[in-house]
Amino acid sequence: MGGAGILLLLLLAESGAGAAWRPPKGKCPLSCSCSKDSALCEGSPDLPESFSPTLLSLSLVRIGVTQLKAGSFLKVPSLHLLLFTFNSFSMIEDDAFAGLSHLQYLFIEDNEIGSISKNALRGLRSLTHLSLANNHLETLPRFLFRGLETLTHVDLRGNPFQCDCRVLWLLQWIPSVNASVGTGACAGPTALAHMQLGHLDPKTFKCRTIELSRFQTVGESALGVEPFSYQGEPHMVLAQPFAGRCLILSWDYSLQRFRLEEELSAPSVVSCKPLVLGLRLFVLAARLWGGSQLWARPGPGLRLAPTQALAPKRLLRPNDAELLWLDGQPCFVVADASKAGSTTLLCRDGPGFYPRQSLHAWHRDTDAEAFELDGRPHLLLASASQRPVLFHWSGGRFERRTDIPEAEDVYATRHFRASGDVFLCLTRYIGDSLVMRWDGSMFRLLQQLPSRGAHVFQPLLIGRDQLAILGSDFAFSQVFRLVPDKGLLEPLQELGPPALVAPRAFAHIAMAGRRFLFAACFKGPTQIYQLHELDLSA
């Protein structure tokens, strides 16, 4: 029996075990040896029941039960010591030791126990010594020791613990408890086999993850999706070219779903870009063939109305629109993909937005991305004819700074910041999409991810998680998560089945204490996913 057996013999000796006295007939089962305050049962086909209610110690060896059920010891409430050894039961249920409020010593050793319910030890408020040594336990349920405030010794050695997220709570509990704990070694995973549990660092465990599940579908296809907040309420606006409109959605608190709030007529629209200035709401609707318009809402309770045609001779085939602030003023940059048109910077001047600068003429730009770098506004343009070109704001206009090496055939660019660094996600339709990081003078290649018909590689900061979603026209879109200590994106999950049909844009929004991801699809309906945070150590 090891240490517990020696302790048991000492306790039995102290309590007078071994004396000639036997309890009255019917109080000691035939398979047991009893003295005044203790009983030793061996080889019983079942859990003995006919004990004296004043019994102080009980040892059960090689009994035939397969599990300890709730209330198994209600008839012996005075027990101070309970020992199980060399038994075949594999499960201990909730409240198995209910009623044993005086129990101080519980030894469950050398059995075949593979599972313990989280409330199995509930009510043992006097317990000081607990041993679960030499069983088949791969993990222990969280909160197993909750309420056991009197514990001074715990022995968990000799179990094949799997040292994954399931034992994280145990590693955090050990230094917080005023008890000596024998933990033993890990049986797995392979990388941690034979390592002592007490030597593991809880900080190295990555046990929190997220999961996206389908929540709602918005019928028509869309090329773009943009979040904005107006009067403290989050909104989404979808660019729906086939429906010919910018569709504004808000949250219906009674139905707990997104609902249509307003739609703007915009045939052949490719981008709907919102801007909120105090009580005023603007929406730039970038449309093909010179039909781009600015819509405005003067104040709450009013509807949006078209107020301005935007650069009809320059914006012939817009492909993307972005909002940026220059010298304290809001501006839009619209990437134009036609040879006859040009990418144009539109800045606010009085009541409207007017061309401030033409950029990158004749290069058929497919995407624009605005961000700050080295404390100054920068603009990155991707085109069908050359590598992405980086511009910086200088002297009231954008000047070419450099291009992006090793980045041919880039369709779209997006950026994100993490740990003080600036990263780029560069989308390639076929081949490898790229992740790059700014090193102080240029963007350098960090990571390559296989693309299969990708038009969008969208980084999103959702809560504490920096995600990036690589869309696909031919397979499932992939969600990646940045691992901070590595500085690399690692796969998190696929969006599907069913697969998104030609995804073109992703955006997220927080609403009513929940987080949602919108996926705008060119050949199918827009899908809305809800984000769930999961604790793998639970």
VEXDREN-573636 format. One record per residue (C-alpha): y, z, x. Coordinates in Angstrom, 2 decimals, padded with zeros to 5 digits, m for minus. Example, Ala and Ser with C-alpha at 12.3 -4.5 7.8 and 13.67 -1.06 7.14 Angstrom:
<atoms>
+---------+---------+---------+
!      py !      pz !      px !
+---------+---------+---------+
! m004.50 !  007.80 !  012.30 !
! m001.06 !  007.14 !  013.67 !
+---------+---------+---------+
</atoms>
This chain:
<atoms>
+---------+---------+---------+
!      py !      pz !      px !
+---------+---------+---------+
!  000.00 !  000.00 !  000.00 !
!  002.33 !  000.16 !  002.98 !
!  005.49 !  002.28 !  002.90 !
!  005.47 !  002.62 ! m000.86 !
!  001.89 !  003.89 ! m000.82 !
!  002.73 !  006.56 !  001.75 !
!  005.76 !  007.60 ! m000.26 !
!  003.60 !  007.74 ! m003.38 !
!  001.05 !  010.07 ! m001.72 !
!  003.84 !  012.39 ! m000.58 !
!  005.33 !  012.48 ! m004.06 !
!  001.96 !  013.09 ! m005.65 !
!  001.31 !  015.94 ! m003.24 !
!  004.66 !  017.49 ! m004.03 !
!  004.01 !  017.29 ! m007.75 !
!  000.60 !  018.97 ! m007.51 !
! m001.52 !  015.82 ! m007.82 !
! m005.12 !  016.37 ! m006.87 !
! m005.42 !  019.75 ! m008.59 !
! m008.51 !  020.34 ! m010.72 !
! m006.57 !  020.50 ! m013.98 !
! m006.96 !  017.50 ! m016.32 !
! m004.87 !  016.86 ! m019.40 !
! m006.47 !  017.30 ! m022.82 !
! m009.04 !  014.75 ! m023.94 !
! m007.47 !  011.48 ! m025.07 !
! m004.45 !  011.81 ! m022.77 !
! m006.09 !  010.20 ! m019.70 !
! m007.73 !  006.77 ! m020.13 !
! m011.25 !  006.29 ! m018.81 !
! m010.07 !  003.91 ! m016.10 !
! m007.60 !  006.44 ! m014.70 !
! m007.69 !  009.56 ! m012.58 !
! m005.24 !  012.16 ! m013.82 !
! m003.81 !  015.43 ! m012.59 !
! m001.20 !  017.66 ! m014.12 !
!  001.79 !  015.29 ! m013.68 !
!  000.36 !  012.00 ! m012.39 !
! m002.12 !  009.25 ! m013.11 !
! m003.79 !  006.56 ! m010.99 !
! m005.32 !  003.68 ! m012.95 !
! m007.41 !  000.97 ! m011.31 !
! m009.32 ! m001.98 ! m012.74 !
! m008.22 ! m001.47 ! m016.35 !
! m008.55 ! m004.62 ! m018.50 !
! m005.25 ! m003.78 ! m020.19 !
! m002.20 ! m001.58 ! m019.78 !
! m003.31 !  002.00 ! m020.57 !
! m001.42 !  003.61 ! m023.43 !
! m002.83 !  007.13 ! m024.06 !
! m000.90 !  009.13 ! m021.44 !
!  000.75 !  012.48 ! m021.77 !
!  004.44 !  011.98 ! m022.64 !
!  005.29 !  014.48 ! m019.88 !
!  003.68 !  012.35 ! m017.13 !
!  005.91 !  012.14 ! m014.04 !
!  004.18 !  009.51 ! m011.89 !
!  001.96 !  006.54 ! m012.70 !
!  000.21 !  004.08 ! m010.38 !
! m001.35 !  000.91 ! m011.79 !
! m003.70 ! m001.00 ! m009.48 !
! m005.57 ! m004.21 ! m010.37 !
! m005.00 ! m003.93 ! m014.08 !
! m005.70 ! m006.98 ! m016.23 !
! m002.35 ! m007.64 ! m017.93 !
! m000.66 ! m011.02 ! m017.32 !
!  002.91 ! m009.90 ! m018.07 !
!  004.94 ! m006.77 ! m018.64 !
!  006.43 ! m006.93 ! m022.11 !
!  009.47 ! m005.18 ! m023.51 !
!  008.96 ! m001.46 ! m024.13 !
!  005.68 ! m001.21 ! m022.19 !
!  006.37 !  002.41 ! m021.19 !
!  008.11 !  003.91 ! m024.20 !
!  005.34 !  006.49 ! m024.58 !
!  005.88 !  007.98 ! m021.11 !
!  009.65 !  008.60 ! m021.06 !
!  009.47 !  011.34 ! m018.41 !
!  008.25 !  009.11 ! m015.57 !
!  009.97 !  009.60 ! m012.24 !
!  007.73 !  007.23 ! m010.27 !
!  006.01 !  003.99 ! m011.28 !
!  003.94 !  001.85 ! m008.95 !
!  002.27 ! m001.52 ! m009.48 !
!  000.15 ! m003.05 ! m006.74 !
! m002.47 ! m005.79 ! m006.45 !
! m002.05 ! m006.85 ! m010.06 !
! m002.28 ! m010.33 ! m011.50 !
!  000.70 ! m010.37 ! m013.87 !
!  003.28 ! m013.04 ! m013.06 !
!  006.15 ! m012.25 ! m015.44 !
!  008.32 ! m009.23 ! m016.23 !
!  010.17 ! m009.53 ! m019.54 !
!  013.54 ! m008.15 ! m020.60 !
!  013.54 ! m004.38 ! m021.20 !
!  010.03 ! m003.96 ! m019.77 !
!  011.03 ! m000.47 ! m018.58 !
!  013.07 !  000.54 ! m021.61 !
!  013.12 !  004.29 ! m022.22 !
!  012.55 !  005.26 ! m018.56 !
!  015.98 !  006.80 ! m018.06 !
!  014.57 !  009.37 ! m015.59 !
!  012.72 !  006.87 ! m013.39 !
!  013.78 !  007.17 ! m009.75 !
!  011.09 !  005.22 ! m007.90 !
!  009.85 !  001.78 ! m008.97 !
!  007.47 ! m000.06 ! m006.66 !
!  006.23 ! m003.51 ! m007.74 !
!  004.43 ! m004.70 ! m004.62 !
!  001.68 ! m007.14 ! m003.63 !
!  001.42 ! m008.66 ! m007.09 !
!  001.64 ! m012.28 ! m008.25 !
!  005.07 ! m012.02 ! m009.84 !
!  006.95 ! m015.30 ! m009.81 !
!  009.57 ! m014.54 ! m012.45 !
!  011.67 ! m011.58 ! m013.58 !
!  013.93 ! m011.71 ! m016.63 !
!  017.56 ! m010.87 ! m015.92 !
!  017.45 ! m007.74 ! m018.12 !
!  014.05 ! m006.53 ! m016.95 !
!  015.54 ! m003.46 ! m015.20 !
!  018.05 ! m002.63 ! m017.93 !
!  018.42 !  001.09 ! m018.65 !
!  017.06 !  002.44 ! m015.35 !
!  020.16 !  004.50 ! m014.75 !
!  018.46 !  007.02 ! m012.44 !
!  016.69 !  004.51 ! m010.19 !
!  017.20 !  005.14 ! m006.47 !
!  014.28 !  003.24 ! m004.84 !
!  013.22 ! m000.26 ! m005.87 !
!  010.65 ! m002.43 ! m004.16 !
!  009.74 ! m005.99 ! m005.16 !
!  008.08 ! m006.69 ! m001.82 !
!  005.25 ! m009.17 ! m001.25 !
!  005.33 ! m011.04 ! m004.54 !
!  005.80 ! m014.74 ! m005.34 !
!  009.52 ! m014.61 ! m006.09 !
!  011.49 ! m017.72 ! m005.09 !
!  014.70 ! m016.40 ! m006.60 !
!  016.10 ! m013.51 ! m008.62 !
!  018.21 ! m013.83 ! m011.76 !
!  021.89 ! m013.07 ! m011.45 !
!  022.86 ! m009.59 ! m012.73 !
!  019.28 ! m008.31 ! m012.27 !
!  020.71 ! m005.17 ! m010.64 !
!  023.62 ! m004.72 ! m013.05 !
!  023.93 ! m001.10 ! m014.17 !
!  021.71 !  000.26 ! m011.37 !
!  024.52 !  002.31 ! m009.87 !
!  022.26 !  004.93 ! m008.25 !
!  020.26 !  002.56 ! m006.03 !
!  019.97 !  003.63 ! m002.38 !
!  016.99 !  001.53 ! m001.19 !
!  015.92 ! m002.01 ! m002.17 !
!  013.01 ! m003.88 ! m000.59 !
!  012.74 ! m007.63 ! m001.23 !
!  010.71 ! m008.58 !  001.84 !
!  007.65 ! m010.79 !  001.75 !
!  008.81 ! m013.15 ! m001.01 !
!  009.07 ! m016.97 ! m000.58 !
!  012.77 ! m017.11 ! m001.39 !
!  014.33 ! m020.56 ! m001.76 !
!  017.70 ! m020.08 ! m000.10 !
!  019.69 ! m022.46 ! m002.25 !
!  022.48 ! m021.81 ! m004.74 !
!  020.23 ! m019.56 ! m006.79 !
!  020.39 ! m016.81 ! m004.14 !
!  024.16 ! m017.03 ! m003.59 !
!  024.85 ! m014.15 ! m005.99 !
!  022.33 ! m012.02 ! m004.06 !
!  024.05 ! m012.75 ! m000.73 !
!  027.36 ! m011.72 ! m002.30 !
!  025.85 ! m008.59 ! m003.88 !
!  024.20 ! m007.18 ! m000.74 !
!  027.41 ! m006.23 !  001.14 !
!  028.99 ! m004.90 ! m002.04 !
!  026.31 ! m002.32 ! m002.86 !
!  025.95 !  001.17 ! m001.37 !
!  022.27 !  000.74 ! m000.59 !
!  020.04 ! m000.40 !  002.25 !
!  018.48 ! m003.77 !  001.36 !
!  015.51 ! m005.36 !  003.07 !
!  015.79 ! m009.05 !  002.33 !
!  013.15 ! m010.88 !  004.32 !
!  013.23 ! m014.55 !  005.30 !
!  013.79 ! m017.86 !  003.56 !
!  010.79 ! m020.03 !  002.73 !
!  013.00 ! m023.05 !  002.03 !
!  014.76 ! m025.40 !  002.04 !
!  013.46 ! m026.80 !  005.30 !
!  016.76 ! m026.43 !  007.13 !
!  016.80 ! m022.67 !  006.43 !
!  013.08 ! m021.89 !  006.62 !
!  012.31 ! m018.59 !  008.40 !
!  015.97 ! m017.61 !  008.56 !
!  016.71 ! m014.07 !  007.45 !
!  018.60 ! m013.89 !  004.16 !
!  020.86 ! m011.28 !  005.67 !
!  022.02 ! m013.80 !  008.29 !
!  023.18 ! m016.43 !  005.76 !
!  026.90 ! m016.93 !  005.20 !
!  027.74 ! m017.21 !  001.47 !
!  030.81 ! m019.32 !  002.37 !
!  028.56 ! m022.18 !  003.51 !
!  026.99 ! m022.57 !  000.06 !
!  028.44 ! m025.36 ! m002.11 !
!  027.38 ! m024.20 ! m005.55 !
!  030.12 ! m025.46 ! m007.82 !
!  030.02 ! m028.96 ! m009.21 !
!  031.34 ! m030.99 ! m012.11 !
!  029.75 ! m033.30 ! m014.63 !
!  031.22 ! m036.00 ! m016.86 !
!  029.86 ! m036.57 ! m020.35 !
!  030.93 ! m039.10 ! m022.99 !
!  033.43 ! m037.74 ! m025.49 !
!  035.13 ! m040.57 ! m027.42 !
!  035.44 ! m044.37 ! m027.54 !
!  038.64 ! m046.37 ! m028.10 !
!  037.63 ! m049.68 ! m029.65 !
!  039.52 ! m052.50 ! m027.90 !
!  039.29 ! m053.48 ! m024.25 !
!  042.06 ! m052.48 ! m021.83 !
!  043.33 ! m053.37 ! m018.37 !
!  045.26 ! m050.21 ! m017.64 !
!  045.61 ! m046.57 ! m018.65 !
!  048.49 ! m044.25 ! m017.75 !
!  049.09 ! m040.55 ! m018.51 !
!  052.50 ! m039.07 ! m019.27 !
!  053.96 ! m035.92 ! m020.79 !
!  056.64 ! m036.06 ! m023.48 !
!  058.18 ! m032.96 ! m025.03 !
!  055.50 ! m030.86 ! m023.33 !
!  052.63 ! m032.81 ! m024.90 !
!  050.29 ! m034.95 ! m022.77 !
!  049.85 ! m038.58 ! m023.84 !
!  047.96 ! m041.68 ! m022.70 !
!  049.10 ! m045.29 ! m022.95 !
!  046.60 ! m048.16 ! m022.78 !
!  047.41 ! m051.78 ! m021.89 !
!  045.28 ! m053.86 ! m024.29 !
!  045.81 ! m057.58 ! m023.57 !
!  043.43 ! m058.99 ! m026.19 !
!  044.85 ! m056.75 ! m028.90 !
!  048.34 ! m057.63 ! m027.60 !
!  049.73 ! m054.12 ! m027.45 !
!  050.51 ! m050.96 ! m025.53 !
!  048.60 ! m048.24 ! m027.37 !
!  049.94 ! m044.66 ! m027.15 !
!  047.45 ! m041.86 ! m027.82 !
!  048.07 ! m038.15 ! m028.36 !
!  045.85 ! m035.18 ! m029.18 !
!  044.89 ! m034.30 ! m032.74 !
!  044.55 ! m030.51 ! m032.69 !
!  042.84 ! m030.35 ! m036.08 !
!  040.20 ! m033.00 ! m035.36 !
!  039.99 ! m032.14 ! m031.65 !
!  040.11 ! m035.81 ! m030.69 !
!  042.60 ! m038.36 ! m029.39 !
!  044.47 ! m040.29 ! m032.07 !
!  046.83 ! m043.24 ! m032.28 !
!  050.48 ! m042.17 ! m032.15 !
!  052.28 ! m045.49 ! m031.71 !
!  051.63 ! m049.07 ! m030.66 !
!  053.99 ! m051.55 ! m029.03 !
!  053.59 ! m055.29 ! m029.58 !
!  052.94 ! m056.82 ! m026.16 !
!  050.89 ! m060.05 ! m026.12 !
!  049.06 ! m060.72 ! m022.84 !
!  050.07 ! m057.32 ! m021.48 !
!  048.54 ! m056.31 ! m018.14 !
!  050.29 ! m052.97 ! m017.52 !
!  052.13 ! m050.37 ! m019.65 !
!  054.06 ! m048.03 ! m017.37 !
!  055.72 ! m044.94 ! m018.92 !
!  058.82 ! m043.14 ! m017.67 !
!  060.27 ! m039.96 ! m019.19 !
!  063.91 ! m039.09 ! m018.52 !
!  064.77 ! m035.91 ! m020.41 !
!  064.46 ! m036.71 ! m024.11 !
!  064.24 ! m040.46 ! m023.50 !
!  060.96 ! m042.32 ! m023.14 !
!  060.70 ! m045.77 ! m021.54 !
!  057.66 ! m048.02 ! m021.35 !
!  057.58 ! m051.09 ! m019.12 !
!  055.23 ! m053.68 ! m020.62 !
!  054.33 ! m056.17 ! m017.87 !
!  053.24 ! m059.38 ! m019.59 !
!  052.11 ! m062.77 ! m018.44 !
!  054.31 ! m065.88 ! m018.48 !
!  057.69 ! m064.20 ! m018.19 !
!  057.43 ! m061.97 ! m021.22 !
!  057.76 ! m058.55 ! m019.55 !
!  059.84 ! m056.08 ! m021.60 !
!  061.31 ! m052.61 ! m021.45 !
!  060.81 ! m050.42 ! m024.53 !
!  062.84 ! m047.25 ! m025.13 !
!  062.80 ! m044.20 ! m027.39 !
!  066.23 ! m042.51 ! m027.46 !
!  064.87 ! m039.14 ! m028.54 !
!  062.13 ! m037.16 ! m030.32 !
!  061.12 ! m038.33 ! m033.77 !
!  062.25 ! m041.90 ! m033.11 !
!  060.09 ! m044.93 ! m032.52 !
!  060.02 ! m047.05 ! m029.39 !
!  061.86 ! m050.35 ! m029.61 !
!  062.25 ! m053.29 ! m027.17 !
!  065.59 ! m053.10 ! m025.34 !
!  065.40 ! m055.54 ! m022.42 !
!  063.62 ! m058.63 ! m021.10 !
!  062.70 ! m057.99 ! m017.45 !
!  063.26 ! m060.67 ! m014.76 !
!  061.75 ! m063.54 ! m016.77 !
!  062.16 ! m066.05 ! m013.92 !
!  060.57 ! m063.81 ! m011.27 !
!  057.73 ! m062.12 ! m013.12 !
!  055.49 ! m064.98 ! m014.18 !
!  052.04 ! m063.52 ! m013.64 !
!  052.34 ! m059.75 ! m013.14 !
!  049.18 ! m057.99 ! m012.10 !
!  050.30 ! m054.39 ! m011.61 !
!  053.34 ! m052.15 ! m012.14 !
!  054.18 ! m048.87 ! m010.44 !
!  056.90 ! m046.25 ! m010.88 !
!  058.77 ! m044.84 ! m007.87 !
!  061.98 ! m042.96 ! m007.12 !
!  064.45 ! m044.32 ! m004.56 !
!  067.63 ! m042.50 ! m003.58 !
!  067.31 ! m040.31 ! m006.67 !
!  066.97 ! m043.22 ! m009.10 !
!  063.86 ! m044.36 ! m011.01 !
!  062.56 ! m047.84 ! m010.16 !
!  059.61 ! m050.02 ! m011.10 !
!  057.86 ! m052.39 ! m008.76 !
!  055.89 ! m055.20 ! m010.40 !
!  053.31 ! m057.08 ! m008.31 !
!  053.28 ! m060.79 ! m009.22 !
!  050.20 ! m062.91 ! m008.53 !
!  051.71 ! m066.37 ! m009.10 !
!  052.91 ! m068.72 ! m006.37 !
!  056.13 ! m069.45 ! m008.22 !
!  056.96 ! m065.82 ! m008.94 !
!  057.56 ! m062.87 ! m006.61 !
!  056.85 ! m059.17 ! m006.53 !
!  060.05 ! m057.52 ! m007.74 !
!  061.70 ! m054.13 ! m007.42 !
!  063.56 ! m053.17 ! m010.61 !
!  065.90 ! m050.17 ! m010.48 !
!  067.92 ! m048.43 ! m013.16 !
!  071.50 ! m049.58 ! m013.50 !
!  073.32 ! m048.30 ! m016.54 !
!  071.22 ! m048.69 ! m019.70 !
!  068.54 ! m050.94 ! m018.21 !
!  066.45 ! m051.87 ! m015.16 !
!  067.51 ! m054.85 ! m013.07 !
!  066.11 ! m056.66 ! m010.00 !
!  067.05 ! m054.88 ! m006.77 !
!  064.86 ! m056.79 ! m004.34 !
!  062.25 ! m059.55 ! m004.22 !
!  059.28 ! m058.73 ! m002.02 !
!  056.49 ! m060.71 ! m000.49 !
!  057.23 ! m064.07 ! m002.15 !
!  054.48 ! m066.71 ! m002.24 !
!  051.71 ! m064.29 ! m001.35 !
!  050.19 ! m063.85 ! m004.84 !
!  050.24 ! m060.06 ! m004.83 !
!  047.53 ! m058.36 ! m006.86 !
!  048.51 ! m054.69 ! m006.52 !
!  051.32 ! m052.31 ! m005.54 !
!  051.05 ! m048.68 ! m004.51 !
!  054.02 ! m046.38 ! m003.86 !
!  053.84 ! m043.13 ! m001.87 !
!  055.69 ! m041.03 !  000.68 !
!  054.83 ! m041.24 !  004.35 !
!  056.61 ! m039.39 !  007.15 !
!  059.12 ! m038.13 !  004.57 !
!  060.19 ! m041.62 !  003.43 !
!  059.22 ! m043.84 !  000.47 !
!  056.64 ! m046.48 !  001.33 !
!  055.18 ! m049.38 ! m000.62 !
!  051.80 ! m050.99 !  000.00 !
!  051.17 ! m054.46 ! m001.40 !
!  047.74 ! m056.07 ! m001.63 !
!  047.51 ! m059.83 ! m002.03 !
!  045.00 ! m062.65 ! m002.30 !
!  046.34 ! m064.35 !  000.82 !
!  046.50 ! m061.71 !  003.55 !
!  045.80 ! m058.13 !  004.54 !
!  047.69 ! m055.35 !  002.72 !
!  051.27 ! m054.98 !  003.99 !
!  053.04 ! m051.64 !  004.30 !
!  056.82 ! m051.49 !  003.65 !
!  059.17 ! m048.54 !  004.23 !
!  062.50 ! m047.77 !  002.54 !
!  065.38 ! m048.26 !  004.93 !
!  069.06 ! m048.97 !  004.34 !
!  068.69 ! m049.38 !  000.59 !
!  065.81 ! m051.88 !  000.71 !
!  062.15 ! m052.15 !  001.65 !
!  061.40 ! m053.44 !  005.15 !
!  058.02 ! m054.51 !  006.45 !
!  056.49 ! m051.84 !  008.70 !
!  052.93 ! m052.95 !  009.43 !
!  049.80 ! m054.33 !  007.86 !
!  046.44 ! m052.62 !  007.40 !
!  043.88 ! m053.62 !  010.05 !
!  040.25 ! m054.36 !  009.19 !
!  041.18 ! m054.77 !  005.51 !
!  040.85 ! m058.40 !  004.52 !
!  040.11 ! m059.39 !  000.92 !
!  041.53 ! m056.19 ! m000.56 !
!  042.22 ! m056.49 ! m004.29 !
!  043.84 ! m053.13 ! m005.01 !
!  045.03 ! m050.00 ! m003.17 !
!  045.40 ! m046.37 ! m004.22 !
!  046.31 ! m043.28 ! m002.20 !
!  045.67 ! m039.53 ! m002.32 !
!  046.58 ! m036.49 ! m000.27 !
!  044.22 ! m033.78 !  000.95 !
!  044.73 ! m031.02 !  003.53 !
!  048.06 ! m032.53 !  004.58 !
!  046.61 ! m035.99 !  005.25 !
!  047.28 ! m039.27 !  003.44 !
!  044.24 ! m041.35 !  002.50 !
!  043.90 ! m044.87 !  001.10 !
!  041.21 ! m046.20 ! m001.21 !
!  041.06 ! m049.98 ! m000.75 !
!  039.15 ! m051.98 ! m003.36 !
!  037.05 ! m055.00 ! m002.44 !
!  035.28 ! m057.03 ! m005.09 !
!  032.23 ! m057.74 ! m002.94 !
!  031.31 ! m056.13 !  000.37 !
!  032.51 ! m052.65 !  001.25 !
!  035.44 ! m050.83 ! m000.28 !
!  037.27 ! m048.78 !  002.32 !
!  038.62 ! m045.27 !  002.79 !
!  041.35 ! m044.96 !  005.44 !
!  043.44 ! m042.09 !  006.77 !
!  046.95 ! m042.14 !  008.24 !
!  046.96 ! m041.02 !  011.87 !
!  050.75 ! m040.90 !  012.33 !
!  051.23 ! m044.52 !  013.28 !
!  048.72 ! m046.53 !  011.24 !
!  045.88 ! m046.27 !  008.75 !
!  042.47 ! m046.10 !  010.40 !
!  039.06 ! m046.70 !  008.87 !
!  037.26 ! m043.54 !  007.83 !
!  034.50 ! m044.63 !  005.46 !
!  032.92 ! m047.73 !  003.90 !
!  031.33 ! m047.69 !  000.43 !
!  029.32 ! m050.64 ! m000.96 !
!  031.14 ! m052.56 ! m003.71 !
!  029.40 ! m054.57 ! m006.39 !
!  032.06 ! m056.37 ! m008.39 !
!  034.77 ! m053.72 ! m007.91 !
!  038.32 ! m054.14 ! m009.20 !
!  039.26 ! m050.46 ! m008.99 !
!  038.70 ! m047.62 ! m006.52 !
!  040.71 ! m044.83 ! m008.12 !
!  041.30 ! m041.39 ! m006.54 !
!  041.95 ! m038.58 ! m009.02 !
!  042.73 ! m034.91 ! m008.42 !
!  041.06 ! m033.07 ! m011.29 !
!  041.48 ! m029.32 ! m011.09 !
!  040.36 ! m028.32 ! m007.61 !
!  038.32 ! m031.46 ! m007.06 !
!  039.51 ! m034.59 ! m005.31 !
!  037.45 ! m037.36 ! m006.87 !
!  037.38 ! m041.11 ! m006.34 !
!  035.76 ! m043.54 ! m008.79 !
!  034.50 ! m046.91 ! m007.61 !
!  034.18 ! m049.24 ! m010.57 !
!  031.58 ! m051.99 ! m010.82 !
!  031.19 ! m055.11 ! m012.94 !
!  027.48 ! m055.38 ! m012.15 !
!  026.14 ! m051.82 ! m011.84 !
!  027.01 ! m048.23 ! m012.73 !
!  030.44 ! m047.05 ! m011.62 !
!  030.15 ! m044.33 ! m009.00 !
!  032.03 ! m041.02 ! m008.92 !
!  032.58 ! m039.53 ! m005.46 !
!  033.95 ! m036.14 ! m004.46 !
!  035.81 ! m035.30 ! m001.26 !
!  034.05 ! m032.69 !  000.88 !
!  036.99 ! m030.86 !  002.49 !
!  035.26 ! m029.64 !  005.65 !
!  033.93 ! m033.15 !  006.36 !
!  036.92 ! m035.12 !  005.13 !
!  034.52 ! m037.65 !  003.56 !
!  033.66 ! m038.78 !  000.04 !
!  030.14 ! m037.97 ! m001.13 !
!  028.39 ! m039.23 ! m004.30 !
!  028.72 ! m036.96 ! m007.33 !
!  027.35 ! m038.95 ! m010.29 !
!  027.12 ! m042.34 ! m011.95 !
!  029.01 ! m043.17 ! m015.14 !
!  026.23 ! m044.27 ! m017.43 !
!  023.96 ! m045.24 ! m018.94 !
!  025.20 ! m047.24 ! m020.64 !
!  027.26 ! m048.76 ! m017.86 !
!  031.00 ! m049.28 ! m018.21 !
!  031.73 ! m052.95 ! m018.94 !
!  034.13 ! m054.29 ! m016.29 !
!  036.17 ! m051.11 ! m015.62 !
!  039.73 ! m051.76 ! m014.46 !
!  041.49 ! m048.39 ! m014.41 !
!  040.76 ! m044.66 ! m014.56 !
!  043.09 ! m041.76 ! m015.41 !
!  042.66 ! m038.11 ! m016.32 !
!  044.47 ! m035.75 ! m018.64 !
!  044.26 ! m032.01 ! m019.37 !
!  044.38 ! m031.16 ! m023.05 !
!  043.67 ! m028.02 ! m025.10 !
!  042.07 ! m026.26 ! m022.14 !
!  039.81 ! m029.22 ! m021.42 !
!  039.90 ! m032.09 ! m018.95 !
!  039.24 ! m035.71 ! m019.84 !
!  038.71 ! m038.94 ! m017.93 !
!  039.76 ! m042.29 ! m019.43 !
!  037.99 ! m045.45 ! m018.28 !
!  039.80 ! m048.65 ! m019.29 !
!  037.37 ! m051.58 ! m019.48 !
!  038.26 ! m055.27 ! m019.57 !
!  035.13 ! m056.48 ! m021.37 !
!  034.30 ! m053.45 ! m023.47 !
!  035.85 ! m050.45 ! m025.19 !
!  037.73 ! m047.75 ! m023.32 !
!  035.50 ! m044.74 ! m022.78 !
!  036.72 ! m041.14 ! m022.69 !
!  034.65 ! m038.58 ! m020.78 !
!  034.94 ! m034.82 ! m020.83 !
!  034.68 ! m032.99 ! m017.53 !
!  032.46 ! m029.90 ! m017.36 !
!  032.48 ! m027.45 ! m014.48 !
!  029.01 ! m026.23 ! m013.51 !
!  028.01 ! m023.20 ! m011.47 !
!  024.71 ! m024.00 ! m009.73 !
!  024.29 ! m020.38 ! m008.69 !
!  024.04 ! m019.18 ! m012.30 !
+---------+---------+---------+
</atoms>
